[in-house]
Amino acid sequence: MAQGRNASTTSGFGWPVERPRPTLMLLLNGVLLVLCLVSSLAVIATSHEIRERYARLQQLENEQQQLQTEWGQLLLEESAWSSPSRIERLASQRLEMRLPDVDEVEVIQP
């Protein structure tokens, strides 16, 4: 009762079922293999890039902390150099400036 067809068989119900050709299966397996390889290479490349970016992020965070520390030190230095008592002392010592007496002050009316 075989009909001479190589590409078809019968299922459990007696219906004819077309079997895929071996070359089509090989081609399909080859395409799937290539897709798996491309996918795995993409995962590797992405994880490498993520590691590089994370390392750069850590470097930038360390640099930010150092700059914040330096900024705080500069603010302290600025406040020390610009304190009113220091400016008054330098004005009297280096420039020989002094506060005027009461009788030396002249008030100008507008």
N, CA and C atoms as a LAMMPS dump frame, in Angstrom:
ITEM: TIMESTEP
0
ITEM: NUMBER OF ATOMS
330
ITEM: BOX BOUNDS ff ff ff
-5.0000000000000000e+02 5.0000000000000000e+02
-5.0000000000000000e+02 5.0000000000000000e+02
-5.0000000000000000e+02 5.0000000000000000e+02
ITEM: ATOMS id mol type element x y z
1 1 1 N 0.782 -1.168 0
2 1 2 C 0 0 0
3 1 3 C 0.844 1.261 0
4 2 1 N 2.131 1.127 -0.144
5 2 2 C 2.977 2.31 -0.245
6 2 3 C 2.766 2.942 -1.598
7 3 1 N 2.709 4.245 -1.602
8 3 2 C 2.386 4.955 -2.832
9 3 3 C 3.621 5.403 -3.588
10 4 1 N 4.783 5.225 -3.098
11 4 2 C 5.98 5.604 -3.818
12 4 3 C 6.441 7.017 -3.528
13 5 1 N 5.825 7.712 -2.617
14 5 2 C 6.256 9.067 -2.27
15 5 3 C 7.297 8.966 -1.17
16 6 1 N 8.424 9.641 -1.381
17 6 2 C 9.471 9.637 -0.365
18 6 3 C 9.249 10.74 0.67
19 7 1 N 8.592 11.807 0.294
20 7 2 C 8.48 12.969 1.164
21 7 3 C 7.253 12.917 2.055
22 8 1 N 6.405 11.917 1.928
23 8 2 C 5.204 11.918 2.757
24 8 3 C 5.1 10.611 3.517
25 9 1 N 4.509 10.697 4.682
26 9 2 C 4.192 9.527 5.492
27 9 3 C 2.788 9.715 6.012
28 10 1 N 2.316 8.768 6.733
29 10 2 C 0.982 8.9 7.312
30 10 3 C 1.116 9.111 8.798
31 11 1 N 0.228 9.906 9.313
32 11 2 C 0.216 10.148 10.753
33 11 3 C -0.518 9.008 11.434
34 12 1 N -0.686 9.09 12.728
35 12 2 C -1.385 8.064 13.48
36 12 3 C -2.839 7.936 13.058
37 13 1 N -3.361 8.98 12.421
38 13 2 C -4.75 8.959 11.994
39 13 3 C -4.907 8.529 10.548
40 14 1 N -3.799 8.26 9.876
41 14 2 C -3.868 7.831 8.491
42 14 3 C -3.827 8.985 7.511
43 15 1 N -3.618 10.216 8
44 15 2 C -3.539 11.363 7.1
45 15 3 C -2.122 11.488 6.573
46 16 1 N -1.971 11.889 5.359
47 16 2 C -0.607 12.066 4.822
48 16 3 C 0.042 13.319 5.422
49 17 1 N 1.278 13.18 5.867
50 17 2 C 2.025 14.29 6.458
51 17 3 C 3.284 14.479 5.636
52 18 1 N 3.52 15.693 5.199
53 18 2 C 4.717 15.999 4.417
54 18 3 C 5.899 16.132 5.362
55 19 1 N 6.96 15.413 5.092
56 19 2 C 8.19 15.517 5.88
57 19 3 C 9.079 16.556 5.206
58 20 1 N 9.703 17.403 5.985
59 20 2 C 10.592 18.386 5.37
60 20 3 C 11.789 17.703 4.74
61 21 1 N 12.305 18.299 3.716
62 21 2 C 13.456 17.746 3.02
63 21 3 C 14.695 17.886 3.897
64 22 1 N 15.64 16.968 3.796
65 22 2 C 16.857 17.065 4.608
66 22 3 C 17.652 18.331 4.333
67 23 1 N 17.698 18.821 3.116
68 23 2 C 18.451 20.043 2.831
69 23 3 C 17.8 21.247 3.492
70 24 1 N 16.468 21.261 3.536
71 24 2 C 15.769 22.354 4.204
72 24 3 C 16.044 22.319 5.703
73 25 1 N 16.077 21.129 6.29
74 25 2 C 16.384 21.005 7.726
75 25 3 C 17.815 21.454 8.013
76 26 1 N 18.753 21.064 7.149
77 26 2 C 20.137 21.49 7.341
78 26 3 C 20.265 23.002 7.229
79 27 1 N 19.576 23.583 6.266
80 27 2 C 19.61 25.032 6.1
81 27 3 C 19.01 25.733 7.318
82 28 1 N 17.876 25.221 7.781
83 28 2 C 17.227 25.798 8.96
84 28 3 C 18.129 25.677 10.192
85 29 1 N 18.746 24.512 10.383
86 29 2 C 19.664 24.337 11.514
87 29 3 C 20.868 25.267 11.398
88 30 1 N 21.378 25.439 10.204
89 30 2 C 22.515 26.351 9.993
90 30 3 C 22.15 27.796 10.32
91 31 1 N 20.966 28.211 9.862
92 31 2 C 20.515 29.578 10.147
93 31 3 C 20.335 29.772 11.642
94 32 1 N 19.733 28.796 12.312
95 32 2 C 19.54 28.91 13.757
96 32 3 C 20.874 28.933 14.503
97 33 1 N 21.83 28.154 14.036
98 33 2 C 23.157 28.152 14.655
99 33 3 C 23.826 29.513 14.503
100 34 1 N 23.737 30.081 13.31
101 34 2 C 24.33 31.405 13.077
102 34 3 C 23.648 32.461 13.945
103 35 1 N 22.338 32.383 14.06
104 35 2 C 21.616 33.339 14.899
105 35 3 C 22.008 33.205 16.367
106 36 1 N 22.198 31.978 16.833
107 36 2 C 22.646 31.773 18.215
108 36 3 C 24.043 32.35 18.44
109 37 1 N 24.935 32.143 17.474
110 37 2 C 26.283 32.684 17.596
111 37 3 C 26.277 34.21 17.594
112 38 1 N 25.489 34.805 16.712
113 38 2 C 25.389 36.261 16.666
114 38 3 C 24.825 36.794 17.973
115 39 1 N 23.813 36.118 18.496
116 39 2 C 23.21 36.534 19.754
117 39 3 C 24.21 36.442 20.904
118 40 1 N 24.982 35.362 20.951
119 40 2 C 25.951 35.216 22.036
120 40 3 C 27.063 36.254 21.925
121 41 1 N 27.502 36.557 20.713
122 41 2 C 28.515 37.6 20.534
123 41 3 C 27.975 38.971 20.935
124 42 1 N 26.713 39.221 20.66
125 42 2 C 26.107 40.488 21.068
126 42 3 C 26.038 40.594 22.591
127 43 1 N 25.721 39.498 23.255
128 43 2 C 25.686 39.497 24.73
129 43 3 C 27.071 39.768 25.293
130 44 1 N 28.094 39.146 24.708
131 44 2 C 29.463 39.342 25.173
132 44 3 C 29.891 40.793 24.978
133 45 1 N 29.615 41.352 23.811
134 45 2 C 29.998 42.732 23.522
135 45 3 C 29.277 43.701 24.446
136 46 1 N 28.005 43.46 24.695
137 46 2 C 27.232 44.342 25.558
138 46 3 C 27.73 44.28 26.992
139 47 1 N 28 43.092 27.497
140 47 2 C 28.484 42.99 28.879
141 47 3 C 29.867 43.631 29.022
142 48 1 N 30.712 43.532 28.009
143 48 2 C 32.022 44.19 28.038
144 48 3 C 31.861 45.707 28.078
145 49 1 N 30.969 46.223 27.267
146 49 2 C 30.729 47.666 27.238
147 49 3 C 30.164 48.151 28.576
148 50 1 N 29.286 47.367 29.177
149 50 2 C 28.725 47.738 30.476
150 50 3 C 29.82 47.796 31.528
151 51 1 N 30.739 46.83 31.524
152 51 2 C 31.844 46.838 32.483
153 51 3 C 32.73 48.061 32.291
154 52 1 N 33.023 48.402 31.04
155 52 2 C 33.842 49.59 30.774
156 52 3 C 33.156 50.854 31.257
157 53 1 N 31.883 50.968 30.988
158 53 2 C 31.149 52.17 31.41
159 53 3 C 31.03 52.255 32.925
160 54 1 N 30.879 51.128 33.584
161 54 2 C 30.802 51.135 35.046
162 54 3 C 32.142 51.555 35.652
163 55 1 N 33.241 51.085 35.068
164 55 2 C 34.566 51.495 35.543
165 55 3 C 34.752 52.998 35.345
166 56 1 N 34.305 53.517 34.208
167 56 2 C 34.4 54.966 33.954
168 56 3 C 33.531 55.738 34.935
169 57 1 N 32.361 55.222 35.244
170 57 2 C 31.485 55.864 36.222
171 57 3 C 32.163 55.944 37.585
172 58 1 N 32.816 54.875 38.001
173 58 2 C 33.51 54.893 39.283
174 58 3 C 34.651 55.906 39.272
175 59 1 N 35.376 56.003 38.167
176 59 2 C 36.44 57 38.07
177 59 3 C 35.878 58.411 38.195
178 60 1 N 34.771 58.674 37.515
179 60 2 C 34.162 60.002 37.565
180 60 3 C 33.631 60.317 38.962
181 61 1 N 33.079 59.318 39.647
182 61 2 C 32.598 59.553 41.007
183 61 3 C 33.76 59.865 41.947
184 62 1 N 34.888 59.174 41.787
185 62 2 C 36.066 59.477 42.602
186 62 3 C 36.572 60.887 42.323
187 63 1 N 36.587 61.259 41.06
188 63 2 C 37.018 62.607 40.697
189 63 3 C 36.078 63.656 41.278
190 64 1 N 34.784 63.371 41.268
191 64 2 C 33.81 64.296 41.837
192 64 3 C 34.05 64.474 43.33
193 65 1 N 34.331 63.395 44.038
194 65 2 C 34.598 63.495 45.472
195 65 3 C 35.851 64.317 45.741
196 66 1 N 36.889 64.112 44.933
197 66 2 C 38.102 64.897 45.11
198 66 3 C 37.859 66.373 44.836
199 67 1 N 37.08 66.662 43.798
200 67 2 C 36.775 68.059 43.482
201 67 3 C 35.903 68.698 44.566
202 68 1 N 34.978 67.936 45.132
203 68 2 C 34.16 68.456 46.231
204 68 3 C 35.027 68.788 47.436
205 69 1 N 35.994 67.919 47.748
206 69 2 C 36.899 68.166 48.864
207 69 3 C 37.735 69.421 48.608
208 70 1 N 38.244 69.529 47.386
209 70 2 C 39.048 70.702 47.04
210 70 3 C 38.207 71.973 47.103
211 71 1 N 36.967 71.903 46.647
212 71 2 C 36.069 73.062 46.683
213 71 3 C 35.826 73.497 48.128
214 72 1 N 35.609 72.547 49.017
215 72 2 C 35.413 72.887 50.43
216 72 3 C 36.648 73.541 51.029
217 73 1 N 37.823 73.043 50.677
218 73 2 C 39.069 73.642 51.171
219 73 3 C 39.246 75.056 50.632
220 74 1 N 38.894 75.265 49.368
221 74 2 C 39 76.602 48.794
222 74 3 C 38.023 77.578 49.451
223 75 1 N 36.832 77.107 49.778
224 75 2 C 35.876 77.976 50.474
225 75 3 C 36.394 78.368 51.85
226 76 1 N 36.993 77.411 52.555
227 76 2 C 37.574 77.731 53.857
228 76 3 C 38.717 78.73 53.716
229 77 1 N 39.547 78.535 52.717
230 77 2 C 40.671 79.446 52.493
231 77 3 C 40.172 80.847 52.138
232 78 1 N 39.142 80.907 51.313
233 78 2 C 38.584 82.21 50.94
234 78 3 C 38.026 82.931 52.158
235 79 1 N 37.322 82.192 53.005
236 79 2 C 36.763 82.845 54.196
237 79 3 C 37.862 83.309 55.142
238 80 1 N 38.974 82.573 55.194
239 80 2 C 40.086 82.996 56.05
240 80 3 C 40.754 84.252 55.482
241 81 1 N 40.952 84.299 54.17
242 81 2 C 41.623 85.449 53.567
243 81 3 C 40.746 86.697 53.552
244 82 1 N 39.444 86.519 53.537
245 82 2 C 38.555 87.679 53.429
246 82 3 C 37.871 88.038 54.745
247 83 1 N 38.392 87.571 55.852
248 83 2 C 37.761 87.913 57.131
249 83 3 C 37.962 89.405 57.41
250 84 1 N 36.968 90.064 57.956
251 84 2 C 37.065 91.507 58.202
252 84 3 C 38.232 91.885 59.119
253 85 1 N 38.514 91.083 60.107
254 85 2 C 39.614 91.43 61.017
255 85 3 C 40.957 91.384 60.286
256 86 1 N 41.144 90.426 59.412
257 86 2 C 42.395 90.332 58.647
258 86 3 C 42.536 91.522 57.708
259 87 1 N 41.447 91.903 57.04
260 87 2 C 41.484 93.035 56.112
261 87 3 C 41.781 94.327 56.874
262 88 1 N 41.171 94.493 58.038
263 88 2 C 41.434 95.696 58.838
264 88 3 C 42.889 95.731 59.297
265 89 1 N 43.423 94.609 59.706
266 89 2 C 44.816 94.55 60.162
267 89 3 C 45.77 94.873 59.01
268 90 1 N 45.538 94.298 57.839
269 90 2 C 46.395 94.575 56.683
270 90 3 C 46.287 96.035 56.239
271 91 1 N 45.08 96.598 56.309
272 91 2 C 44.9 97.999 55.919
273 91 3 C 45.674 98.923 56.857
274 92 1 N 45.681 98.618 58.128
275 92 2 C 46.397 99.491 59.067
276 92 3 C 47.914 99.276 58.998
277 93 1 N 48.362 98.042 58.759
278 93 2 C 49.801 97.775 58.726
279 93 3 C 50.425 98.166 57.383
280 94 1 N 49.907 97.691 56.298
281 94 2 C 50.549 97.894 54.997
282 94 3 C 50.211 99.248 54.371
283 95 1 N 48.961 99.667 54.51
284 95 2 C 48.529 100.896 53.849
285 95 3 C 48.464 102.086 54.806
286 96 1 N 48.745 101.838 56.066
287 96 2 C 48.699 102.864 57.11
288 96 3 C 47.356 103.584 57.129
289 97 1 N 46.301 102.821 56.996
290 97 2 C 44.945 103.378 57.05
291 97 3 C 44.47 103.321 58.495
292 98 1 N 43.556 104.237 58.833
293 98 2 C 42.997 104.259 60.175
294 98 3 C 41.577 104.788 60.1
295 99 1 N 40.839 104.569 61.164
296 99 2 C 39.491 105.121 61.238
297 99 3 C 39.597 106.622 61.514
298 100 1 N 38.794 107.414 60.832
299 100 2 C 38.865 108.86 61.072
300 100 3 C 38.255 109.211 62.431
301 101 1 N 38.773 110.285 63.005
302 101 2 C 38.193 110.788 64.266
303 101 3 C 36.839 111.411 63.959
304 102 1 N 36.11 111.679 65.014
305 102 2 C 34.754 112.232 64.843
306 102 3 C 34.82 113.625 64.236
307 103 1 N 35.786 114.432 64.613
308 103 2 C 35.869 115.795 64.064
309 103 3 C 36.415 115.81 62.639
310 104 1 N 36.959 114.689 62.142
311 104 2 C 37.46 114.597 60.764
312 104 3 C 36.363 114.129 59.785
313 105 1 N 35.255 113.712 60.3
314 105 2 C 34.16 113.225 59.444
315 105 3 C 33.332 114.387 59.002
316 106 1 N 33.066 114.487 57.701
317 106 2 C 32.207 115.528 57.148
318 106 3 C 30.973 114.899 56.544
319 107 1 N 29.837 115.417 56.889
320 107 2 C 28.576 114.907 56.364
321 107 3 C 28.146 115.839 55.25
322 108 1 N 27.875 115.274 54.106
323 108 2 C 27.464 116.076 52.944
324 108 3 C 25.958 115.902 52.765
325 109 1 N 25.285 117.029 52.719
326 109 2 C 23.829 117.007 52.535
327 109 3 C 23.52 116.964 51.047
328 110 1 N 22.539 116.194 50.645
329 110 2 C 22.181 116.16 49.219
330 110 3 C 21.467 117.409 48.774
